[in-house]
Amino acid sequence: MDTIPEEGLAHEAIARFLMEHQLEYDYQVHLDWAHSPSGGFVLDFRLVDESTNETIYIEYCTSEETRNDRPRYRNLNSERPETIRRIFEPNENLDTDPSDKTGIILEGSEILEATSDTINWDDPRTQETFKTAVQRRLQTKFEAAGLGVDTRLTGEDLMDYVYETKVLKQDIVDNVAEFISQARVREWGPDEARKEVTKHIEETDEIDEGVPEFCELCLAAYREFQELFDNRTKTDFHGSIVLTRDLLEAGEVSGEFCYQYIFIDEMQDLNPVQFGVVKALAEQRDDTRIFGVGDDWQSIFGFQGARPDLFINFGDVLGAGEHEGYPDPVSVFTDGNPLLSEYDAYMDTRLEDNFRCPDTVVAASNAVIRNNEVRTDKNPTGLDGGDRINVHHLGCDIYPYKRNVSTQRKIEALIHDSEYPPEDIQILLRQQDGDPEFYYSLKKAVPDAIDIRTAHDAKGSEAEHVIIPKVSKVGGYPSMKPDPWLAPVKQPPAIYKEKDVPYQLEEERRLFYVALTRAETRLDVITIQGAESVFIEEMPDQLCTHHYPLSGSELETLENDNECRKTVFGSIDAKFTENFATLDWDSGGLIDLNLYDATNEQHQRIEELYTNGSEAVFKNCGIEYRKPSDDDADYKGLQLQIDADVTIES
């Protein structure tokens, strides 16, 4: 939302109104039937009246004060009511026909009780009053247009409807779109995609129920997609790249658009189709030179088709060794450049000086990435010195809520103790939308100036103090959760099968490498005791300071005897059942208290501590490793054991 959240709140109110009345809609729709000087209109909502098959568009036009407060918006005229009305009016000078379309326009200036820049938008009551006013105006507009909106869902019925239409259905739509995208980036048409999918299903021992049927749905949608997006009259970004390459290869591009010098930044992020465009450009002229800059260690966009092996073998991929048509290739390369004394189709130069990170960070990241098989051999060096990397092993449970809360509290403590101001601190998450509870809770908990982003978004950025949370086997780095729906089409490049190495793990390792190398001075990595990521193990101990909730001797005892005893401090955070409570352990986060062997007196004491919220000391407290209920899990978590040998004091 903007500093004046008028539009965002209005859209929220409209969306809820439509959902309450079971009116399915599309949001932020581009009008391919109405044109504007800027290329087209995007209206807020579109739905279809099933009784008349008429298309209805809803546009909220922000008030003048809000428009004035948004200077970064370029095409403000498209939001003005008079402009939107003209779209739905017959005009013999235009080739549009709005006769089967209805436009509902809500004007912010008519709904607001005062000018938007004088309203206290931070007041929740103000927001609710405004949203109610928007819905009432929309109800009036619907009735005036003859659209029935009598039935209204509430409570659990509304929640179920929203879940089915905006979560379950949208998940299917998103997965179908991703299926098609993965097939296209591999340049598989529907027929070849079917062959690859069939082969994968036949060669896989266990296929999840519903996957073959889902693939059939995707393949049918792919054929429909190809008929609609022909890459000529209608296309998208990927289609425009394919079209560019095909036009170049067919010799249909004017020489004025063919260049002698082609410079490519972030070359490791190119997918095979994009490399094809570069190669086709290079073949347009005999004197073309290509200069590319990239780092295969930072190739992290595999989901978009980027492959590190293409960059590693860029000369062969671009056909640099094919010299047909060159009468004297040596003179071509040496003419005007006496430094080149002999002909080479291509050459590479390694830039191995890192001017961002201290040597400790560079050495640690080098050690991690060298566990990848598919990579170039390099030896980057950093700036002299540098602090040791802090690795924080939380002693919390591995359950999502407890590790989220514990991780957030650790981040807050690190920020509080940091010598750097918030604007110099960066928090790098493995994922954002896939971990919304943690992300949005963290956003509220830390200062606004702190840069919270995903590691994918962090490329090219840097910060004095970098915090990388959730570097564990559960819900973080690496993210290895398989996707059964897309696996039939999202197959790894052939080189990974040839080398018999895990593609997804190597991609995740490159992503972690990117996260590590954003740190200019201080680097904090947060993990879970007993569920440490393989990447923690790959960071050299001599470069790291490990912070454990237990001492070295206690850890050794725990590993050998499966239990150790120590004094534990904390407060009872929750009391779930008679035999389980959660302790806010001052050195480890939220951790389970197992009370099965507790005495009646200890049970009563736990209840009192929970009720009073008092700090407590658990002397001679038992600590064990416990595996989760999933027997296949290769991690474990700490758990506190309360028995007759434990003394509880305030």
N, C-alpha and C positions, 0 to 999 in steps of 0.2 A: 504493500500500500504506500501511497505518497504521504508527504507530510500532512496534507489534508486528505483523509481517507474516504472522501465522499464517494468516489466511484467504486472503490473496493467494497464498501459496505452496501451500496446499492446493488451490485452484482450478487453479493451474498443473499440479500433479501429476495431478489428476483429468482435466484436458483432455488431457494427454499420454497417459494410460492409455487413454482412449477413442479417440484418434487411432491409437495403436499397434495397437489391435484393430479398426480400421476401423469404429468405431461413430459414425455421424454424430449430432451433437447440436445443440441450441439452448441458448444461454447466457442466464442471468438471465431466466427465463420467468415472466410474470404468470399466475396461475391464475384463469381466469374461471369455474371450477367450484367453487372453495372461497373462502369469504368470511371476513373477519376484521373486528374492530371498526374497524381503520384503513382498510378498503376492499378488502383482498385480500392474498394472499401472493405473493411473488416467490421462486421456488426457483432453485437454482444451475444445474442441468443437466436437460435433458429429451431423451430419445431413444425410439425405437420399436423393439420387438423384432419384426422382420419375420416371424419364424416363428409368433408368436402374435398379432401386431397389438396387443400390450399396450404401453401407455405407461409408461415408467420415468422416475422423477424421482430425482435425486441431490441431497442437501442436506448441506453441511458445516456443522456447528454448532460455532462457536468455543467455546473454553474460557471458564470464568467470568472468569478474570483478563483475558482479551482483551476480553470484553464490558465489563468494568468500566473498561477503558482507552479506551473509545470513547463518551464521554458525548454526543457530537454525534448519535449514532444514536438515533432516537426510538422505534422499535418493536422493542425488543430481544427481547420475548417471542416474536416470530416465528422467532427463531433457536434457541429452546430445543428440545431433542430431543422432550420430551413434547408440545409444541405441534404439531410437525411430524407426529408419530405419529398424533395425533388426526385429522389431515386425511384419512388413509388408512384410518380405521376407520369402518365403517357406523354411521350415526346416524339414527334414525327422526325426530328432531326437525329435521334439516336436509334441504334439497332437493338434496343432492349425492349422487352415486353413484360411489364410488371402486373399484367391483368390477373394472374393467378397467385399473386403475392400480396400479403398484407404487412404493412409496417406499423408497429406500435412504438411510439416515441414518448419517453418519459423525460421531462425537463426538470433538471435539478433546481433551476431558479424558481420554478413554480411550487416545488415540494418543500424546499427549505424554509424555515420560519425566519431565518436571518441570513445574512451573507456568510458564506462558508468560512471566510477568514476570520470571522468574529465568534465562531462557535467553539465551545470547549469539546473537541472531539475525543479527548481522553476520558471523558465521563461515560461510563457504560450505559447510564440511563439515557444520555443524549443519543448514543449509537442505537439503542433499541427503539427509541421514539422515531428516529429517522427511518430505520428499516421498516417499522410498522407503517409509516406514511408512504413509503415506496410501494409496499404491498397493496395498500388501499387504493393508491392511484392506478396500479396495474390491474386490480380487480375491476375498477371502473372502466378502464380502457378495453378490457376483455369483453365486458358486458356490452359496451357501445359497439364493438365489432361483431356482436352476435355469437360470441364464443362461450359455451357453457362451462362453468367451473364450479359446479355445485358440490360434488363430493370432495371431501377433504380428509386426508390421512393424518392421524396423530399418534403419539406414543410409539409403542413397539411396532405397530403396523407401518408407520412412517420409517422407522429405523430399518425394518426388514426390506422395505421397498428401495430405500437408498442403497442398502448393502447389495441387493441383487442387481440393481441397474448401474450403480456408479462404482462398484468394487468388482463383483464377480464378472459382470459383462465387460467392464473396461479392462480387466485382466486378460480376458480372451482377446479382445481387440488389440491390446498392446502386444500380446504374444504372437498373434497372426501377423501384425505389422513387422515385428522383429524377425519372424521366420522369413518373410518375403525379402526383407533387407539383407539378411545373411545369404540368401540364395543369389540375390542380385550382385552383391559385392564379390561373390565367387564366379559371377557370370554364368550361373546356371539358369537356363530357361526352365519353364515348368516341366518339360519332359526330362531334362537332365536332373533336375531337382528330384523328380519322382524316382529315378534310377538310384540316386545317391541315398535317398531316404529308405527305399526298399532294401538296399544293400546293408545299411546300418541296422535296420530292424532285424534282418535275417542273421546278421553276424553278432548281435548283442544277446547275451544269455538271458537277461531279465529286462523286459520292457514294461514300464508302468502301465497300469490299466488306463485305457483311453488315449494313449499316445498315438497309435495307428490311426484312430478316427480323427484325432486333432490334426494330424498331418494331412489327411484327406481334405479336411476343411481348409487348411492353409493352401494346399495346391490348387483347390478350386478358386479360392480368393486370389491367388497369384495369377491365374488365367484371366480373371475379371480385371485385375489390376493392369495387366499388359494391354488389354483392349482399351482401357481408359487412358493410361499414360503411355502414349506411343513414342515418347521422347522427341516428338516433332511439334505437334500442336499443343500437347500437354506434357509436362515433364516436372521433375523435381531436381534437387541438387545432384544426386547421383546420376540421374538420367541425362542431365546437361553435360556431365563429364564424359559419359559414354558417347553422346552425340558429338562432342568436340573431337574426341579421338577418332570416331568413325569418319567425320568430315575431313580431318587431316589425312587419314590413311587413303581416303578416296580422292585426294587432291582437289577438294572443293573449297579450300581456304585460300583467300587472296594472299599473295606474297607480302603485302604490306603488314599482315598480321603474323608473319613468321620471322623469328628473331635469330640473330647471330649468337647472342649471349643469353643464356637461360640460367637464372639464379634461383635456387630452391632452399628455403629455410625449413628446419624441422623435417628433413628428408626421411627420417625413420618413421614418420607418421603416414607416409603415402601407402595406399593400398594398390593391388595389382592394376586396377583400372587407371588410377592416377599415374602410376609409372608408365602405363601405356600411352597416356597423353604426352608425357615428357619425351618418350622415345619417338612418337610420331612427330612432335615438334622438331626434334633433332634431325629427323630425316628429310625435312623440307628444304634444307640448304646444305651444301657441301662444307661450309665453313662454320657450322654451328659448334659452340662450346657450351658445355654444361658445368656449372659449379654448384655443388650441393653441400650443405652443412647439416650435420645431424649426429645423433648419438644412439646407437642401437640399444645401449643399456637403459635408455629412457623411452623405449618403444612400448607405450602403455595403452594404445588404442586398438587393441586386437578386436574388440567388439565392433569396430568400424572397418575391419578388414586389413588394418596395418599389420605388417609382418616384419620382424627384425631381420629375417634371412634375406629379404629383398634388398634391404639397405646394406647388409653385410656384403652381398654379392652384386652391388649396384652396377658394376661395369658390365657383367654378363647380362643382367636383367635389361639394361638399356641397349644391349647389342653393340657395345663399344668396340668389340673385337672384329666386327664385320666391316671390312674396308672396301667393298666393291665400289668402283667408280672413282677411287682415289688413284690417280696415276703415280703420284709420288708422295705417299703419306708422310714421309720424313720432313719434306719441305713444308707441308701444311702445318705441322706442329712446331717447326723451328723458325719459320719465317717471322722475323721481327721479335723473336724471343731466343736469344743466344744461350740462355741458361739451360735449354733443353737440347742436349747433344744427340739424343737418339730417340727413335719413335717409341712411344708407349700409347696403347689405346686409351688408357686411363691411369691415374695414380691417386693415391690417398695420402693425406697428411694428418697426423695425429696431433691434436691440440690437447695436451695432458696437464696443463696448469689450471687448477681450479682457484680462481681469485675470489670466490664467495665464502667457502667453508674453511674452517680450521683443519689442520692435518688429522686431528683425532677423528673428526666426522668423515673425512675423505677415506682414511684408512679403514674405518669400520664399514663404510658403504662399499668399498672395494672388496672387502672380505666377504660380504653378503652376496654381491652380484656374481662373484667368481664361482658360486655354486651352480650357476646356470651353464648349461652345455652349449646352447645356441647363442653365441656372442662373439664379439671381436676381443682380441687380446690387447689390453691397454694397462697403463700404470699411472693413473692420475695422482697428482700430489696437490696438497692444499697449502694454506697459509701456515706459517710457522706457529707451533704451539697449539693452544686450544684446550678448553676444559675437558675433563673426562665426561663421557656420556652417562647420564643418570638413567638407570633402568629401575623402575618401581614395580615390585612384585606385590600386588595387592593380595591380602589373605581372605578376600571375600568369597562368598559362594559363587558358583558358576551360573546360577539362575539369572535370567535376563534382567529382572528388576533390580536384584541386589548388586550385580556387577555394574549396571548403569549408574545407580545411585553412588556406589563406592567410587567409580571412575570419575563421576562429576565432582564429587567432594575433593578428590585428589587433585583434579585440575584447578578447582577454586583455590586450594591451598598453594599450589605451585605459582599461580598468578599472584596471589597475595604476597608470597615471599620473593617474587622475581625482582631483580634489580632494574628491570626494563619496564617502561610505561606500556599501557595496553596497546597502543598503536604499533609497538615493536614486537608484539607477541602474535604468533600464528598457531592455530590448532588444526591439525590435518586429520580428517576422518577418512576411513576407508569408503564409507558410503553415507549419503544424506537421506534421500528419499526411501532407501531400503532400511533405514534405522531412524524413523521419524521421531519416536518417543525420546530417544537420547538427544537427537539433534536439536529439537525445539526446546526441550528442557534446558539444555546447555546454553542455548541462545539467550534464554531469559536469565540465566544464573551468572553470566560473565559480563564485564563491561562491553558496551556497544562497539568501542573502538577496536576490540580484539578481532582479528581476522580468522573466521571459522570457515573452512572450505574443505572440499575433498582433495585427496592427493592428485586426482586427475586434473582438477582445476588449478593445482598449485604450480604446474609447469611454468617456468619463467619468473616465479615469484621468489621472495626471500624474506627472512625476518631474523632479528637478533636472537630471539628466543622462540624455539619451535617445540610444540608438545604433540606427540603422536600417541593417542590413546588406543586401547583395544588391540594391542599386538599379541593376540592370543589365539588359541585353537577354537574359541567359541565367539562368533559374532564380530570378527575384526580382520586383521591382517594375519594370514591370508584368508580371503573369502573363497572357500572351496566347495560351497554348497552346489551340488550338481543341478542342472536344469533339465529334467527329463523331457520337457516339451520341445525344447530347441536343440537338444543334443543331436537328433537325426540330421539337422542341416548345419549346425554350428560345429563343424569338424575342424580339427587343428591342421595347420599346414603339413605337407608331406614330410618335411625334414624332421619333425618331432616323432613321427612314426618310424622313420628310418633310424634315428638315434635312440628310439625307445626311451624318450624322456617325457615327463608330464608337462604339457603345454600350459595348462592353467596355472600350475605352481610357478613356472618360470615367468609368466606374465605378471603374477602377483608379486614375485620377487623384484621385478623391474619397477613395479609401482611403489613398493616399499623403498627401493633405492631412491626414487624421485623424492619421496617424503623426507628421507634422511638428509638429502643434499640441499634442502631449503634452509638449513640452519647456518646462520652467520657466526654465532658465538655459542649459545647454550642450547642443548638438546636434551629433552626429557622424553623417555619412552615408558608407557604404562602397560603392564601385562598382569596376568592372574597367576598366583602361586599354584603350581601343579598343572596349569593349562597353558604354559608358555608356548608362544609360536615358535616354529622352527627357525624363524628369522632371529629370535633372541639368542638361540643356541649358536647361530652363525656369526654373531658379533663378538669379536675377540674380547676376552675377559680383561686383558691388560689395558684396554681402551675404555672400559666401562666401570662405573661404580654401581653395584647392585644393592638396592634397598629392599630387604626382606622383612616380613613381620616377625621372623624368628632369627635367632643367632645362627652362626655357622654350626656350632655343636648341636643345637636343637634341631636344625635341618638334618644333620647327619644321623641323629638319633631317630628322627621321624622316618627317614629313608630306610634305616636298618631294622628298626623295631616296630614300625608302623604306628608308633604313638610316642609322644613326648609330654612332659609336664612343665608348666611354667605359670607365673602370675600374669593374669590378663586383666586389663582395665577397659571399662566401657559402660554403656548404658543400654537398657533393653529398648530396642527400637520397635519391636512388634511381638505380639503373643498370638500365634496362629492357632495352635491346638494345645491340648494338655501337655503333650510331650515335645513340642517344638516351639522355640522362640528365636528371635533374631537379635543379636547383639551388635551395637555400633562399636566395633573394636577399634580402639584409638590408634592401633598400629596396622590395621589391615582392612577396614571397610566393614560392610554388613556381612555377618557370618552367622551360621546356624548354631544354636545351642541345643544339643541333643539331651533331652531330659528323661529318657526312658529309665535310666539307672539312678535318677535323682531321688532323694528322700522326700518324705512329705513336708518336712521343715524347709527343704530347699525349694520345693514347688511353691510353697507359701511365700518364701522370700522373693522368688522371681516375680510373683504376682504383685507384691508390694513395690518392688523396684519399677515395674512397668507402670503401675498406677501413679507413683510419685515422680517418675522421670528422673530418679536419682542416679548419680554416678556410682559404679560398684567396682569392687576388687574381687576377682576370683582367684584365690590362692590355690596352687597345685592343680590348676585346670588341665584336663586332658585335651590333647590336640591330635587329631587323626586325619589321614587322607581318606576321602570317600569317593568312589567312582559314581557317576550318575547312573540312573536306572538303565540306560542304554548300554548293554554289554559290549557293543562294538566301539564305544568311545575310547579314544586313546589318551584321555586326560582325566584328571581327578581334582577334587577341591578339598580345602581344609574344612574341618568341622570341629567345634568345641564339644567336649563330653563332660557332663556334670554328673558326678557320682558321689558316694559317701566320703571320698577322700578330698573333696573340694570344699574350701571354706569361703563363704560369701560375706563380704563386708561392705559397708557403705563408704 
